[in-house]
Amino acid sequence: MAGFTRSKSIDMTTGPLFGKILRFILPLIVTNLLQMCYNAADIMIVGLSDNPDAVGAVGSTSAFLHLITNIFIGFSVGADVVVARFIGARDEKATSRAVHTAVCMSVLFGLLGGVVGIALAKPILGAMGYSGNLLHYGLRYAYIYLACMPFLALTNFLCAILRAKGDTQTPLFVLAGTGLLNVLLNLFFVLVVGLSVEGVAIATALSNVASSCLLWRHLSKENDATRLSFSGLRMSRDAFLEILHIGFPAGIQSAFFSLSNIIIQSSVLQVNDALVPAGSAYAPVIKGDSATNSLESFMFSALGAVMNAASAFTGQNVGTRDYRRVRRVLGHVCLISALIALVMSGVFMLLREPLLSLYGVTDSSDPLAKIAFETAMTRVWHKWPAFVIFAIMNSSAGVLRGLGKSTTAAVISLVGTCLLRVVWIYTVFRALKTLNVIYLSYPISWFLTGAVFLVTVLLLLRKKIRETDRAAEGELLADGQA
């Protein structure tokens, strides 16, 4: 058992939950927010180039890139849950097999994702309605980003392994350092070398290479069951299937989110084309939408840390079959995520104008600049107050994944958010082609999906608690008869 006791690790199966969850998520939130700062720096710094469509080009590819990365990197969720479950069960051999299998899977799926993404980039972005400079520069960014996807996948899987054992400090230090490297490389390639979207793409790729190498080095020096070694790199059939069982639906779920966002992004482009004459200096609706989307990524990333905590804490306690503690985990993560959403959305709304100005979106007399600003404001007022609903939905989904019901979570998300948004776009938006209609689809889908997630988790936990109580009673009777 000593193989699982490390100062940076957290025993999630005993003791008070609130402090341990905070200890888990705070470094992870800081890590995610730093990553978002660095990602936002990509858009801010590329805006300093001589290319007026650079911000829109990088932003316009985000939905497509998220689609590809979510499909192929979403399997890291399975690695997180499976490794956490074996750690909770104190099974060192199974933990080691799962860790090495996860690493092999990361490289395999990273390669597949890169190849598929490069092949689909042009037809999908073209089908979304992008053309001219937006398409040309968007493809340049996407191709370079996807070429280094194996390193991005490896980084995500290695972070998932560390999270499973409760170590969120190491990813914080590593990703903070490589993120700073990303910013410095951005400045070098854009301001010194004179590149545009290619510069920020190369900087991102190189920082991902550095992250994966540093995380690998750290795990290779661990003295517990999560220690990595080249000699241990092989696929365990059982571990592969378990990770796939949880990770595949999670990846598909995230991919459908991205797919619905692609359809929404295409609708935003339709509004831009209706408002702005062909041949304008840039696409202002896309610029305003991209800037606000970048700011929202900070909130999504912070809430994503709570979802990771929900999956990890649930996974370890499922390993000990303590479902009453899992129910307490659900209450804690929902409360913490709701508070984070309220604070962050409130602060961001108060500072919305200075924050948007960092992306070059200001309330100006220039007609194009004014359209970009009004687009951003419309998205802010429709989405940001509803982030507390998203927070509860997200936390419930994390617990459901930790319970091993990743397919159920994927189906709920598919119907409740993705399908609903697609239907909304092809019905309501088709009748009323305004940004108000587009952005209203988010809070409606979050509310409906969150309610289903919460009820599903509570019913499942009640069933599991009854089953374990009956099993315990049976063991007591058997002991008494003996």
C-alpha positions, 0 to 999 in steps of 0.5 A: 500500500505504501506504493500509493502514498506520496506527498503530492498525492491525495487519499480521496477515500477517507477524511473530510472532502471539502478541503481535499477537493479544494487542494485538488482543484486549486492547482488545477484551476490555476494550471487551466487559467494559465493555459487559457492566458497563454492561449488567449495570448495567441489571439492577442499577439497575432492581432499585433501582426499586419494581418487584419483577419488573423484574429478571426482566422485563429478563432474561426478554427477553434471549433473545428480543432476542438472537434478533432482534439476532443474525439482523440484526446477525450480518451484521457478521461477514461485513463483518469477514471480507470487509473483512479479506480485502481489506485482506490482499490490499492491494486498496484499491478493493475495501476501500472498496466493502466498507466502504460496502456494509457501512454501507448493509447495517447500516442496512437490516438494523437497520430490518428487525430493529426492525420484525420484532422489535416485531411478534414480541415479544408472541407469542413472549414469550407463547408462552414462557409469560410473562404478567402483570407479567413479560410487561407490563414485558418488552414495554415494555423490548423495544419501546424497545430494538428501536425504536433497533435501526438505531443498534445495527446501525450501531455493530456494523458500524462496530466490525467494520470497525475490527476488520478493520483491526486497530483495537480501540482506537477501539471501546474508547474510544468504547464505554467513554465511551458505556457510562458515559453509559448508566449515568448515564442509567440512574441519572437515569431510574430514581432521579430520574425514577422510571421502571423498565424504560422508563428503562434501555431509553431509556438503552440506546437513547440510548447506542447513538445516541451510539456510532454517531455517534462511530464514524461521525465517526472513520471519516469522518476516516481517511486509508486505504481504510476512510474513510467518506463520504456520497458513497460510500454505495452498495451494491456487488453483489459486496461485498453478496453476499460479506458476505451469503455469510459474514454470513447463516450466521453470523447464522443460527447465532447466531439458532439459539443464541438460539432454543435459549436461548428454549426453555431459558428457557421450561423454566426458567419451567416449573420456576419455576411448579412451585416457586412458587405463583401470585400470589407477589411475584416469580418467584425462579427467573427472577431467579436464572437472569437474574442468573447469565446476566448474570454469564456474559455477561462470560465470553462477551464476553471469549471473543467477542473471541478469536473476532473475532481468529480471524476477522480474522487468518484473513481477512487471511491467507487474502487472502495464501493463507498457510494455514500461518500460519492453522493457527498462528492456530488454535493461538494463539487456542485456547490464549489463549481456554482460558486466559481461560476458566480464569482468568475462570471460576475467579475468578467461582466463587470470588466467586460469592456477592458477585457474585450479591448485586449483583443482589439474589440472596443466601442468605436465609431468605426462601423466594423469595430462597432459591429464587433463590439455589439456582437461581443456584448450580445454574447456576454449578456445571453451566456455569462449569467447562465454559467452557474447552470453549466457549472452544475451540469458539468459537475454532475457529468463528472460524477457520472463518468466516475461511476463508469457511466460514460456512455449514459453521460454521452447520450444525455449530452448528445440529446440535451445539448447537441441535438437541441442546439442543432434543431434550434439552429435549423428551426428558430434561427432559420425563422429569425436570423439574429445573434440573440437567437443563436446565443439563447440556445446555450442557457436553454440547453444547459438547463435541460441537460443539467436537470437530466444529469442531476436526476440521473446521478441521484437515482443511480447513487440511490440504487448503488447504496441499496445494493451495497447495503444489501450485500453488507447485510448478507455478509453479516448474516453469513458470518453470524451463521458461521 
